[in-house]
Amino acid sequence: MKDGFVKIAAGVPEIALGDCEANAERIVAMALEMNATGVKLAVFTELGITGYTLEDLFLQQTLLSAAEKALARVAAETAELDMLIAAGVPVPVGCSLYNCAAFINRGRILALVPKTHIPTYSEFYEGRRFSPAPEKGFYIGYAGQKVYLGQGMLRCEDMPELVVGAEICEDAWVPCPPSVGLAQAGANLILNLSCSNELIGKSEYRRSIIKGLSGSLVCAYAYCSAGDGESTTDLVFSGHCMIVENASMLAQQRWNTGSFITADIDVQRINADRRRMTTFTAVPSDRYQIIAEFGLKVTETRLERRFSPTPFVPSGKADIEERCKEIIHIQSSGLQRRLRGAHADHAVIGLSGGLDSTLAYLITVDAFKALGKPLEDVVAITMPCFGTTSRTKSNAQKMAEAIGTSFKEVDIHAAVQQHFADIGHDGVTTDITYENSQARMRTLILMNTANKLGGLVIGTGDLSELALGWATYNGDHMSMYGVNAGVPKTLVRYLVGYFASISEEPLKSVLYDILDTPVSPELLPPEENGEIAQRTEDIVGPYELHDFFMYYIMRFGFTPHKIYRIALQTFEGSYSPEVIKKWLVNFVRRFFTQQFKRSCLPDGPKVGSAALSPRGDWRMPSDVPSTEWLRDAESV
């Protein structure tokens, strides 16, 4: 449970219809199995103590008394487990009968939460027997304990940020489910005890409802429906279980009675999303209040949850292709609008033969094609200097020739040497001035060329470089429209790869060679064999690590400690713990110290859920110290 992770389970024991003792025994047995895997919270099926399909037998006192006795047994036999258990039971109160979720923790029955919406249509006829949840809750004596019966939420004493609510089957299918009020009142985990029969297409519809609720309510949602053992007189039940977090399916199963699914939900991530969304507002409720608290030991969850090493990149070839098409369209559409609005006839771009400038160039070409503008009005300029290699220079030229845009070579050796003389630099010492003078000279040429042609300078820097500040201030940092500003480096690679896959020769071969070229600003002289000497990832660290760090710091506000923990699991076998820590500390330090570059960022389109524009997603002072974050990162 440390770092906000909670392992939860949804279990479907085989129902012994009408045999409450047998059902209690099976629930306890499965709870013991769950506990052995580190599960802290378990949900079972609707009316699982008795079985759901008993019809008018629910009006028999024999059954109701047996159910009460069986629930007391479940509480007693799970008293040593460090778990919160939700089991389904019918509860008679006076002249009413309620279909309840019974919450059990360390031998105590904490609450009985009744079903609110009672279906009485088609194959369902619950209104003949059950009453809807009362407007106001009250205490009753049940299973030898004083128990609250009514709507409400349960909060974990040891982890107060975990707040649990429940609804039962039909409750999720109505226009305004109880989960809406529960989530607005603070619940971030909703449990659904269900007995939903199978029909053609119903499972997919059920999935869409649960994922939709989880997404719109920004919560985790565990759904558990009955399986084998229920009566098949007219219906069949599949034991459909789902665990969803903010619309993402973490685990599910069907047709597998006698088993359970588990998943690690992240309460901190859920709460971070809610805080970020100002439209998700807390709504105090008389009906949905904390009705009980439960205890769980805060231990380190043995994570089953897996994290993508490339969180900005979708999994699956088809998904990647669709995502690439969408991102390209966003980038291109943004540039088209900017070109029209500025009445710009030309686009000027520094084409180095590297990954970022290649993507920006291809996006610019796409925009010109969509606008029906002549491709020769795209002016690609390569500006060789001290670190330029023949490989990148050649690829830049080949690419422009293959596509048919204008291409110019402007050698800046002499201009930079003159600048060195002007500022008193010896021209030999390869310091930061040596590097940045080249970058600023290139920007000067691009800007003045654009002015001359009545065009725009298209920026090439990507989101990862912005996060790290890996750009020369007022050099490649500056442009008139930065088409790559919302695209992290790991995704840039996939986008260029997509362009390569749909291109014909010779462009295809050029793009694949660019993908195979080490990432470098090429500001230092090449090695004796002509190869790139300055490799970015040797200096600032692997981009796949930095994109991983960036995603979880920016998107969810995770602590460096938590990011380190999930990075250890995600990159096990690829990077040692020492290497991960080294680059995490470096990322945190650079992310703070380089904010001043982001404070005056050129316009550019946002393409994903994380962005660094000071006019949009990311606003912070340029002079805030990184003390607390660095302290946390260095302590791992």
C-alpha positions as CSV (number, residue, x, y, z in Angstrom):
1,M,0.0,0.0,0.0
2,K,3.0,2.3,0.0
3,D,3.2,4.9,-2.7
4,G,-0.6,4.6,-3.2
5,F,-0.7,1.1,-4.6
6,V,-3.5,-1.2,-3.3
7,K,-3.9,-4.8,-4.6
8,I,-7.6,-5.5,-5.0
9,A,-9.4,-8.7,-6.2
10,A,-12.7,-9.7,-7.7
11,G,-13.6,-13.3,-7.0
12,V,-16.3,-15.7,-8.2
13,P,-16.7,-18.8,-6.1
14,E,-19.1,-21.4,-7.5
15,I,-22.5,-20.8,-6.0
16,A,-24.2,-23.6,-4.0
17,L,-27.7,-22.3,-4.7
18,G,-29.6,-21.8,-1.4
19,D,-26.8,-23.4,0.7
20,C,-25.5,-20.5,2.7
21,E,-23.0,-22.5,4.8
22,A,-21.3,-23.9,1.6
23,N,-21.2,-20.4,0.1
24,A,-19.7,-18.9,3.2
25,E,-17.0,-21.7,3.2
26,R,-16.1,-21.0,-0.4
27,I,-15.9,-17.2,0.2
28,V,-13.6,-17.7,3.1
29,A,-11.4,-20.2,1.2
30,M,-11.1,-17.8,-1.7
31,A,-10.4,-14.9,0.7
32,L,-7.5,-16.9,2.1
33,E,-6.1,-17.5,-1.4
34,M,-6.4,-13.8,-2.1
35,N,-4.7,-12.9,1.1
36,A,-1.7,-15.1,0.3
37,T,-1.2,-13.1,-2.9
38,G,-1.2,-9.7,-1.0
39,V,-4.7,-8.7,-1.7
40,K,-6.0,-6.0,0.6
41,L,-9.5,-5.5,-0.7
42,A,-11.8,-8.1,-2.2
43,V,-15.3,-8.0,-3.8
44,F,-17.5,-11.0,-4.3
45,T,-20.8,-11.4,-6.2
46,E,-24.3,-10.1,-5.6
47,L,-26.1,-12.1,-3.0
48,G,-23.2,-14.5,-3.0
49,I,-24.0,-15.8,0.5
50,T,-27.3,-17.3,-0.9
51,G,-27.1,-17.2,-4.6
52,Y,-29.1,-14.6,-6.7
53,T,-31.6,-16.8,-8.6
54,L,-33.7,-18.0,-5.7
55,E,-36.8,-16.0,-6.7
56,D,-39.5,-16.1,-4.0
57,L,-37.3,-18.2,-1.6
58,F,-35.9,-14.8,-0.5
59,L,-39.2,-14.5,1.3
60,Q,-38.5,-17.6,3.4
61,Q,-37.2,-16.9,6.9
62,T,-35.2,-20.1,6.8
63,L,-33.0,-18.8,4.0
64,L,-32.7,-15.3,5.6
65,S,-31.6,-16.7,9.0
66,A,-29.1,-19.1,7.3
67,A,-27.7,-16.1,5.4
68,E,-27.2,-14.1,8.6
69,K,-25.5,-17.0,10.3
70,A,-23.3,-17.6,7.3
71,L,-22.2,-14.0,7.1
72,A,-21.2,-14.1,10.8
73,R,-19.1,-17.1,9.9
74,V,-17.3,-15.2,7.1
75,A,-16.5,-12.4,9.5
76,A,-15.2,-14.8,12.2
77,E,-13.1,-16.9,9.8
78,T,-11.5,-13.9,8.1
79,A,-10.8,-12.0,11.3
80,E,-7.0,-12.6,11.1
81,L,-6.8,-11.4,7.5
82,D,-5.6,-7.9,6.7
83,M,-8.4,-7.3,4.2
84,L,-11.6,-5.4,3.5
85,I,-14.1,-7.9,2.1
86,A,-17.4,-7.1,0.3
87,A,-19.9,-10.0,0.1
88,G,-23.5,-10.0,-1.0
89,V,-26.3,-10.9,1.4
90,P,-30.1,-10.4,1.8
91,V,-30.9,-8.4,4.9
92,P,-34.5,-8.2,6.4
93,V,-35.4,-5.1,8.4
94,G,-39.0,-4.9,9.6
95,C,-41.2,-5.1,6.6
96,S,-38.4,-4.6,4.1
97,L,-35.8,-6.8,2.5
98,Y,-32.6,-5.3,1.2
99,N,-30.1,-6.6,-1.3
100,C,-26.8,-5.6,0.4
101,A,-23.1,-5.4,0.1
102,A,-21.7,-6.4,3.5
103,F,-18.3,-4.9,4.3
104,I,-16.2,-7.0,6.6
105,N,-12.8,-6.1,8.1
106,R,-10.8,-8.0,10.8
107,G,-13.9,-9.8,12.1
108,R,-16.2,-6.8,12.1
109,I,-19.2,-6.2,9.9
110,L,-18.7,-2.5,9.2
111,A,-21.7,-1.7,7.0
112,L,-24.5,-3.1,5.0
113,V,-24.9,-1.0,1.8
114,P,-28.2,-1.8,0.0
115,K,-28.9,-1.8,-3.7
116,T,-30.6,1.5,-4.8
117,H,-32.2,0.7,-8.1
118,I,-34.3,-2.5,-8.1
119,P,-34.9,-3.9,-11.6
120,T,-38.4,-5.2,-12.4
121,Y,-38.4,-5.7,-16.1
122,S,-37.6,-8.4,-18.7
123,E,-35.8,-11.3,-16.9
124,F,-35.5,-9.3,-13.6
125,Y,-38.2,-9.2,-11.0
126,E,-36.5,-8.0,-7.9
127,G,-39.2,-5.5,-7.0
128,R,-41.4,-8.5,-6.0
129,R,-39.1,-9.1,-3.1
130,F,-36.5,-6.3,-2.4
131,S,-36.9,-2.7,-1.4
132,P,-34.6,0.1,-2.6
133,A,-32.0,1.6,-0.3
134,P,-33.6,3.8,2.4
135,E,-33.1,7.6,2.1
136,K,-31.4,7.7,5.4
137,G,-29.3,5.0,7.0
138,F,-29.7,3.5,10.5
139,Y,-28.1,1.0,12.8
140,I,-29.5,-2.6,13.1
141,G,-28.4,-5.7,15.0
142,Y,-27.2,-8.2,12.5
143,A,-25.0,-11.3,12.8
144,G,-24.4,-10.5,16.4
145,Q,-23.1,-7.0,15.7
146,K,-24.4,-3.5,15.6
147,V,-24.1,-2.5,12.0
148,Y,-24.9,0.6,9.9
149,L,-27.4,-0.1,7.0
150,G,-27.6,2.5,4.3
151,Q,-25.7,4.3,1.6
152,G,-22.3,5.7,2.3
153,M,-18.5,5.3,2.0
154,L,-15.8,3.6,4.0
155,R,-12.4,5.2,4.6
156,C,-9.1,3.4,5.4
157,E,-7.8,4.6,8.8
158,D,-4.2,3.8,7.8
159,M,-4.4,5.2,4.3
160,P,-7.0,8.0,4.4
161,E,-6.7,8.7,0.7
162,L,-8.4,5.4,0.0
163,V,-12.2,5.8,0.2
164,V,-14.5,3.0,-0.9
165,G,-18.1,3.0,-2.1
166,A,-20.4,0.3,-3.4
167,E,-23.2,-0.1,-5.9
168,I,-25.0,-3.3,-6.9
169,C,-25.5,-4.5,-10.4
170,E,-28.4,-2.5,-11.8
171,D,-27.2,0.6,-10.0
172,A,-24.5,1.0,-12.7
173,W,-27.0,0.8,-15.6
174,V,-29.2,3.7,-14.6
175,P,-29.0,7.3,-15.8
176,C,-27.6,8.6,-12.5
177,P,-25.8,5.8,-10.7
178,P,-25.0,5.9,-7.0
179,S,-21.3,5.9,-8.0
180,V,-21.7,9.5,-9.3
181,G,-22.7,10.8,-5.9
182,L,-20.1,8.5,-4.2
183,A,-17.3,9.8,-6.4
184,Q,-18.3,13.4,-6.0
185,A,-18.4,12.9,-2.2
186,G,-14.8,11.4,-2.2
187,A,-14.9,7.7,-3.1
188,N,-12.1,6.8,-5.4
189,L,-12.7,3.0,-5.5
190,I,-16.2,1.8,-6.4
191,L,-17.1,-1.9,-5.9
192,N,-20.0,-3.5,-7.8
193,L,-21.4,-6.8,-6.6
194,S,-23.4,-8.1,-9.6
195,C,-25.3,-11.0,-11.1
196,S,-25.6,-10.0,-14.7
197,N,-26.7,-12.7,-17.2
198,E,-25.1,-13.3,-20.6
199,L,-26.8,-12.3,-23.9
200,I,-25.3,-11.7,-27.3
201,G,-23.3,-8.5,-27.2
202,K,-24.0,-7.8,-23.5
203,S,-20.5,-8.4,-22.3
204,E,-19.1,-5.7,-24.5
205,Y,-21.9,-3.3,-23.5
206,R,-21.2,-4.1,-19.9
207,R,-17.5,-3.4,-20.4
208,S,-18.3,0.0,-22.0
209,I,-20.5,1.0,-19.1
210,I,-17.9,0.1,-16.4
211,K,-15.0,1.7,-18.3
212,G,-17.2,4.8,-19.0
213,L,-18.1,5.2,-15.3
214,S,-14.5,4.7,-14.3
215,G,-13.3,7.3,-16.8
216,S,-15.9,10.0,-16.1
217,L,-15.7,9.5,-12.4
218,V,-11.9,9.3,-12.4
219,C,-11.9,6.3,-10.1
220,A,-11.0,2.7,-9.8
221,Y,-13.9,0.3,-10.4
222,A,-14.0,-3.4,-9.4
223,Y,-17.0,-5.3,-11.0
224,C,-17.7,-8.9,-9.9
225,S,-20.6,-10.8,-11.4
226,A,-21.9,-14.3,-10.6
227,G,-21.0,-17.4,-12.6
228,D,-21.6,-21.2,-12.3
229,G,-24.1,-22.4,-9.7
230,E,-26.8,-19.9,-10.4
231,S,-30.0,-21.4,-11.8
232,T,-30.0,-21.8,-15.5
233,T,-33.8,-22.2,-15.7
234,D,-33.9,-19.2,-18.0
235,L,-30.5,-17.5,-17.8
236,V,-26.8,-18.2,-18.0
237,F,-24.1,-16.3,-16.0
238,S,-20.5,-16.0,-17.1
239,G,-18.8,-14.7,-13.9
240,H,-17.7,-11.5,-15.7
241,C,-15.1,-9.7,-13.5
242,M,-13.4,-6.4,-14.3
243,I,-11.0,-4.1,-12.6
244,V,-10.7,-0.7,-14.3
245,E,-8.8,2.4,-13.4
246,N,-9.8,5.7,-15.0
247,A,-11.1,3.9,-18.1
248,S,-8.1,1.6,-18.4
249,M,-8.8,-2.1,-18.1
250,L,-6.3,-3.6,-15.6
251,A,-7.8,-7.1,-15.4
252,Q,-10.8,-9.0,-16.5
253,Q,-12.2,-12.6,-17.0
254,R,-15.3,-14.4,-18.0
255,W,-16.4,-18.1,-17.9
256,N,-13.9,-19.0,-15.2
257,T,-15.9,-19.6,-12.0
258,G,-13.9,-20.6,-9.0
259,S,-11.1,-18.1,-9.6
260,F,-10.4,-14.5,-9.0
261,I,-8.6,-11.6,-10.7
262,T,-6.3,-9.1,-9.1
263,A,-4.8,-5.7,-10.0
264,D,-2.8,-3.0,-8.3
265,I,-4.8,0.2,-8.3
266,D,-2.9,3.5,-7.7
267,V,-4.9,5.7,-5.4
268,Q,-2.3,8.5,-5.6
269,R,-2.6,8.5,-9.4
270,I,-6.4,8.7,-9.2
271,N,-6.3,11.6,-6.7
272,A,-3.7,13.4,-8.8
273,D,-5.9,13.3,-11.8
274,R,-8.9,14.6,-9.8
275,R,-6.8,17.5,-8.5
276,R,-5.6,18.4,-11.9
277,M,-9.2,18.4,-13.3
278,T,-10.8,21.5,-12.0
279,T,-14.2,20.3,-13.4
280,F,-14.0,17.4,-11.0
281,T,-15.4,19.1,-7.9
282,A,-16.3,17.7,-4.5
283,V,-20.0,17.8,-3.8
284,P,-20.9,17.4,-0.1
285,S,-23.7,14.9,0.3
286,D,-26.1,14.0,3.1
287,R,-26.6,10.6,1.6
288,Y,-23.0,9.7,0.8
289,Q,-20.9,10.2,3.9
290,I,-18.2,8.2,5.6
291,I,-20.2,5.5,7.5
292,A,-17.3,3.4,8.7
293,E,-13.5,3.2,8.8
294,F,-11.5,0.1,8.2
295,G,-7.9,-0.8,9.0
296,L,-5.2,-2.2,6.7
297,K,-1.5,-2.4,7.4
298,V,0.5,-0.1,5.2
299,T,2.9,-2.5,3.6
300,E,4.8,-2.4,0.3
301,T,2.5,-4.0,-2.3
302,R,4.2,-6.7,-4.4
303,L,3.4,-5.2,-7.7
304,E,1.7,-7.2,-10.4
305,R,0.9,-4.1,-12.3
306,R,3.1,-3.5,-15.3
307,F,4.2,-0.1,-16.6
308,S,5.0,0.5,-20.3
309,P,8.7,1.6,-20.7
310,T,7.3,4.0,-23.4
311,P,4.2,5.5,-21.8
312,F,3.8,8.0,-24.6
313,V,3.7,5.2,-27.2
314,P,0.6,2.9,-27.6
315,S,1.1,-0.9,-27.7
316,G,0.3,-2.9,-30.8
317,K,1.2,-2.2,-34.4
318,A,-2.3,-1.1,-35.4
319,D,-2.6,1.2,-32.4
320,I,0.8,2.8,-33.2
321,E,-0.2,3.4,-36.8
322,E,-3.5,5.0,-35.9
323,R,-1.8,7.2,-33.2
324,C,0.9,8.3,-35.6
325,K,-1.7,9.3,-38.2
326,E,-3.6,11.3,-35.6
327,I,-0.5,13.1,-34.2
328,I,0.7,13.9,-37.7
329,H,-2.7,15.4,-38.5
330,I,-2.7,17.5,-35.3
331,Q,0.8,18.8,-36.0
332,S,0.1,19.5,-39.7
333,S,-3.3,21.1,-39.0
334,G,-1.7,23.4,-36.4
335,L,1.0,24.5,-38.9
336,Q,-1.6,25.0,-41.7
337,R,-3.6,27.3,-39.5
338,R,-0.5,29.3,-38.5
339,L,0.6,29.6,-42.1
340,R,-2.8,30.9,-43.2
341,G,-3.1,33.3,-40.3
342,A,0.4,34.7,-40.9
343,H,-0.2,34.9,-44.7
344,A,3.2,33.1,-45.0
345,D,4.2,32.0,-48.4
346,H,7.3,30.0,-47.3
347,A,8.4,27.8,-44.5
348,V,12.1,27.8,-43.5
349,I,13.5,24.9,-41.6
350,G,17.0,23.9,-40.5
351,L,17.4,20.4,-41.8
352,S,20.3,18.7,-40.1
353,G,19.6,15.1,-41.0
354,G,18.8,14.3,-37.4
355,L,15.6,12.9,-36.0
356,D,13.8,16.0,-34.8
357,S,14.4,18.2,-37.8
358,T,13.4,15.3,-40.1
359,L,10.0,15.0,-38.3
360,A,9.4,18.8,-38.4
361,Y,10.4,18.8,-42.1
362,L,8.0,16.0,-43.0
363,I,5.2,17.7,-41.1
364,T,5.9,20.9,-43.0
365,V,5.7,19.1,-46.3
366,D,2.4,17.5,-45.2
367,A,1.0,20.9,-44.3
368,F,2.0,22.4,-47.7
369,K,0.5,19.5,-49.6
370,A,-2.8,19.9,-47.6
371,L,-2.8,23.7,-48.4
372,G,-2.0,23.1,-52.0
373,K,1.1,25.2,-51.8
374,P,4.1,24.4,-54.0
375,L,6.7,22.3,-52.2
376,E,9.6,24.4,-53.5
377,D,8.3,27.1,-51.1
378,V,9.5,24.8,-48.3
379,V,13.1,26.0,-47.8
380,A,15.3,23.4,-46.1
381,I,18.7,24.8,-45.1
382,T,21.6,22.7,-43.9
383,M,24.3,24.7,-42.1
384,P,27.5,22.6,-41.6
385,C,30.0,23.6,-39.0
386,F,32.6,22.1,-36.7
387,G,30.6,19.0,-35.7
388,T,28.7,18.2,-38.9
389,T,29.2,14.7,-40.2
390,S,28.9,13.7,-43.9
391,R,26.3,11.2,-42.9
392,T,23.8,13.7,-41.5
393,K,24.5,16.3,-44.2
394,S,24.1,13.8,-47.0
395,N,20.8,12.5,-45.5
396,A,19.4,16.0,-45.3
397,Q,20.2,16.7,-48.9
398,K,18.9,13.3,-50.1
399,M,15.7,13.8,-48.3
400,A,15.0,17.2,-49.7
401,E,15.8,16.0,-53.2
402,A,13.5,13.0,-52.9
403,I,10.6,15.1,-51.7
404,G,11.2,18.0,-54.1
405,T,11.5,21.0,-51.7
406,S,14.1,23.8,-52.0
407,F,17.4,23.0,-50.4
408,K,20.2,25.3,-49.5
409,E,23.6,24.8,-47.9
410,V,25.0,27.6,-45.9
411,D,28.4,26.9,-44.5
412,I,28.7,28.7,-41.2
413,H,32.4,28.0,-40.3
414,A,33.6,31.5,-41.3
415,A,30.7,33.3,-39.7
416,V,31.2,31.5,-36.4
417,Q,35.0,32.1,-36.5
418,Q,34.3,35.8,-37.0
419,H,31.9,35.7,-34.1
420,F,34.6,34.1,-31.9
421,A,37.0,36.9,-32.9
422,D,34.3,39.5,-32.1
423,I,33.8,38.2,-28.5
424,G,37.4,37.2,-27.8
425,H,37.0,33.4,-27.9
426,D,40.1,31.4,-29.1
427,G,38.0,29.2,-31.4
428,V,39.8,26.1,-30.0
429,T,38.4,25.6,-26.6
430,T,35.3,23.4,-27.0
431,D,33.3,25.0,-24.2
432,I,29.6,25.9,-24.0
433,T,30.3,29.1,-25.9
434,Y,31.9,27.1,-28.7
435,E,28.7,25.0,-29.0
436,N,26.1,27.6,-28.5
437,S,27.6,30.1,-31.0
438,Q,27.0,27.6,-33.7
439,A,23.4,27.0,-32.7
440,R,22.6,30.8,-32.4
441,M,24.3,31.4,-35.8
442,R,22.0,28.9,-37.4
443,T,18.9,30.4,-35.8
444,L,20.0,33.9,-37.1
445,I,20.3,32.6,-40.6
446,L,16.9,30.8,-40.4
447,M,15.1,33.9,-39.0
448,N,16.5,36.4,-41.5
449,T,15.9,34.0,-44.4
450,A,12.3,33.7,-43.3
451,N,12.0,37.5,-43.1
452,K,13.5,37.9,-46.6
453,L,11.0,35.3,-48.0
454,G,7.9,36.4,-46.0
455,G,7.9,32.9,-44.3
456,L,8.0,31.2,-41.0
457,V,10.8,29.4,-39.2
458,I,9.6,26.0,-38.2
459,G,10.9,24.8,-34.9
460,T,12.3,21.3,-34.5
461,G,12.8,20.8,-30.7
462,D,10.7,18.1,-29.1
463,L,9.0,17.8,-25.7
464,S,11.8,15.7,-24.1
465,E,14.4,18.4,-25.0
466,L,12.1,21.0,-23.5
467,A,11.8,19.0,-20.3
468,L,15.6,18.6,-20.0
469,G,16.4,22.1,-21.4
470,W,18.5,20.4,-24.0
471,A,18.4,23.4,-26.3
472,T,20.5,26.6,-26.8
473,Y,18.6,29.5,-25.4
474,N,17.6,31.8,-28.3
475,G,19.2,29.3,-30.6
476,D,17.4,26.1,-31.6
477,H,15.2,26.9,-28.6
478,M,13.5,29.6,-30.7
479,S,11.3,29.5,-33.8
480,M,8.1,31.0,-35.2
481,Y,6.1,27.8,-34.7
482,G,7.4,24.6,-33.0
483,V,5.6,21.7,-34.5
484,N,7.4,19.1,-32.3
485,A,6.7,20.9,-29.0
486,G,4.2,18.3,-27.8
487,V,6.0,15.2,-29.1
488,P,8.4,13.4,-26.7
489,K,11.6,11.9,-28.2
490,T,10.4,8.2,-27.9
491,L,7.4,9.1,-30.0
492,V,9.4,11.2,-32.5
493,R,11.1,7.9,-33.4
494,Y,7.9,6.1,-34.0
495,L,6.5,9.0,-36.1
496,V,9.6,9.1,-38.4
497,G,9.4,5.3,-38.6
498,Y,5.8,5.5,-39.7
499,F,6.7,8.0,-42.5
500,A,9.5,5.6,-43.5
501,S,7.0,2.7,-43.7
502,I,4.7,4.5,-46.1
503,S,7.4,6.1,-48.2
504,E,8.9,4.9,-51.5
505,E,12.6,4.6,-52.4
506,P,14.9,6.5,-52.1
507,L,13.2,8.4,-49.3
508,K,12.5,5.2,-47.4
509,S,16.1,4.2,-47.1
510,V,17.1,7.8,-46.1
511,L,14.5,7.8,-43.3
512,Y,15.6,4.4,-42.0
513,D,19.3,5.6,-42.0
514,I,18.2,8.7,-40.0
515,L,16.5,6.4,-37.5
516,D,19.7,4.5,-37.2
517,T,21.8,7.6,-36.6
518,P,22.8,8.5,-33.0
519,V,20.9,11.5,-31.5
520,S,23.4,14.4,-31.5
521,P,23.4,18.2,-31.7
522,E,26.7,17.8,-33.7
523,L,28.4,20.8,-32.1
524,L,31.7,19.2,-31.4
525,P,34.2,18.0,-34.0
526,P,33.6,14.4,-35.2
527,E,35.9,11.5,-34.3
528,E,38.9,10.7,-36.5
529,N,36.8,8.2,-38.5
530,G,34.2,10.8,-39.2
531,E,31.6,9.4,-36.8
532,I,29.6,11.6,-34.4
533,A,31.5,12.4,-31.3
534,Q,28.8,14.1,-29.3
535,R,26.1,11.6,-28.4
536,T,23.2,13.3,-26.5
537,E,22.2,10.2,-24.5
538,D,25.8,9.8,-23.2
539,I,25.6,13.3,-21.8
540,V,22.0,13.8,-20.5
541,G,21.0,10.1,-20.3
542,P,18.7,7.7,-22.2
543,Y,15.6,9.4,-23.6
544,E,13.5,6.3,-22.8
545,L,14.3,6.8,-19.1
546,H,13.7,10.6,-19.3
547,D,10.4,10.2,-21.1
548,F,9.3,7.7,-18.4
549,F,10.3,10.1,-15.6
550,M,8.7,13.1,-17.4
551,Y,5.4,11.3,-17.9
552,Y,4.9,10.4,-14.3
553,I,6.2,13.7,-12.8
554,M,4.2,15.9,-15.2
555,R,1.1,13.8,-15.7
556,F,0.5,12.5,-12.1
557,G,2.9,14.5,-9.9
558,F,4.5,11.3,-8.6
559,T,7.4,11.6,-6.2
560,P,10.9,10.7,-7.5
561,H,10.9,7.9,-4.9
562,K,7.7,6.3,-6.4
563,I,9.0,6.8,-10.0
564,Y,12.3,5.1,-9.1
565,R,10.3,2.2,-7.7
566,I,8.3,1.6,-10.8
567,A,11.3,2.3,-13.0
568,L,13.2,-0.5,-11.3
569,Q,10.5,-2.9,-12.2
570,T,9.9,-1.6,-15.7
571,F,13.5,-1.4,-16.8
572,E,14.8,-4.5,-14.9
573,G,17.5,-6.1,-17.1
574,S,18.0,-3.0,-19.2
575,Y,19.4,-0.5,-16.6
576,S,20.9,-1.1,-13.2
577,P,19.4,0.6,-10.1
578,E,22.4,2.8,-10.0
579,V,22.0,4.0,-13.6
580,I,18.3,4.7,-13.1
581,K,19.0,6.7,-9.9
582,K,21.8,8.7,-11.7
583,W,19.6,9.8,-14.5
584,L,16.5,10.4,-12.3
585,V,18.5,12.8,-10.2
586,N,19.8,14.4,-13.4
587,F,16.3,14.7,-14.8
588,V,14.9,16.4,-11.6
589,R,17.8,18.8,-11.5
590,R,17.6,19.8,-15.2
591,F,13.8,19.9,-15.1
592,F,13.9,22.7,-12.5
593,T,16.9,24.6,-13.6
594,Q,15.8,24.8,-17.3
595,Q,12.3,26.2,-16.7
596,F,13.4,29.6,-17.8
597,K,13.7,28.3,-21.4
598,R,10.1,27.0,-21.2
599,S,8.8,30.3,-19.9
600,C,9.4,31.9,-23.3
601,L,8.5,28.9,-25.5
602,P,7.3,29.5,-29.1
603,D,3.8,28.5,-30.0
604,G,3.3,24.8,-30.9
605,P,0.5,22.2,-30.9
606,K,-0.2,20.0,-27.9
607,V,-0.7,16.4,-29.1
608,G,-0.9,14.3,-25.9
609,S,-1.9,14.4,-22.2
610,A,1.4,16.0,-21.2
611,A,2.7,19.3,-22.5
612,L,5.1,22.0,-21.3
613,S,3.6,25.2,-22.7
614,P,3.6,28.0,-20.2
615,R,0.3,29.1,-21.7
616,G,-1.3,25.7,-21.1
617,D,-0.3,22.7,-19.1
618,W,2.8,23.7,-17.3
619,R,3.2,26.8,-15.3
620,M,5.9,27.2,-12.6
621,P,8.4,29.9,-11.6
622,S,11.8,29.8,-13.3
623,D,13.6,30.3,-10.0
624,V,12.0,27.7,-7.8
625,P,14.6,25.5,-6.2
626,S,14.4,21.7,-6.7
627,T,15.5,21.0,-3.1
628,E,12.6,18.8,-2.0
629,W,12.5,16.8,-5.2
630,L,16.2,16.3,-5.4
631,R,16.3,15.3,-1.7
632,D,13.6,12.7,-2.5
633,A,15.4,11.5,-5.6
634,E,18.8,11.2,-3.9
635,S,17.3,9.2,-1.0
636,V,16.2,6.2,-3.0
